[in-house]
Amino acid sequence: MPSEDHEGDDYTDHLARVAVALADVNQATARAVTRTPTLLDTPLPANDLSNAHDDLLAAYADLVRAIDVVEQMLDRLDPEYVSPTPVTLKDDHATRLKEQYDGPVFSIAMHLLERNRREWLHRKPETNGAEAVRRHGLTENQRRWLNELQEAWDDAE
């Protein structure tokens, strides 16, 4: 059920973005699949292998974008969805991390936050690491390491 703030919004645009994102994934995946049978028949498959690899990377990038679009749409349609989506968690933690870290340490924290979203919240959602990422955005080791790095950065300034 849509939230009250978004009642009257036209979700057709959001659904169209999801459809386009998924179509991109399907197209890139199809390109990769059509390239793979020739790998066994080619005496020097390096070029074909490189092309298939490029297509698989494109499919992965398109899939990541499609997941982002779907998560953003879920957040817009129903902010009270079963639990916060990974993109919502990332955005919430980004605000807090900006207050906690500065300089290049903040940049590293943001890269870790995005990596954690993919690694823990998407791939390993039922682990202790994922629980730490849901609570803090970072794993315990990452927080400890970033705090030490921030101290060193502050001392160097």
Buried (B, 14 or more C-beta within 10 A) or exposed (E): EEBEEBEEEEEEEBEEBBEBBBEBBBBBBEBBEEBBEEEEEEEEBEEBBEBBEBBBEBBBEBBBBBBBBBBBBBBBBBBEEEEBBBBBBBBEBBEEBEEBBBEEBBEBBBEBBBEBBEBBBBEEBEEEBBEBBBEBBBBEEBBEBBEEBBEEBEEEE
